[in-house]
Amino acid sequence: MTSDGGDRGAQLPIDDWADQDLLTKDEARKRLINEIDQTQARLSHLETTAPRDPEITLLTRRLDAMKTVQAEYGAYLDGK
């Protein structure tokens, strides 16, 4: 029992199917690596074929953000 009268271990009266969508950090990291590879390939293609395309800025920001998250997952999984 919690101080407000609730029971933390109580089963919800309905199934929580959202749990099926949860990823482990290792699974998320693997998917992220794949997404980084795809984004890098798209970015490289645009830089070669359309160097003034505004999508380059968006893809660069996306790639930087994904690499930051990947590093955080890596540090977590390495026990740092």
Buried (B, 14 or more C-beta within 10 A) or exposed (E): EEEEEEEEEEEEEEEEEEEEEEEEEEEBBEEBBEBBEEBBEBBEEBEEEEEEBEEBEEBBEBBEEBBEEBEEBEEEEEEE
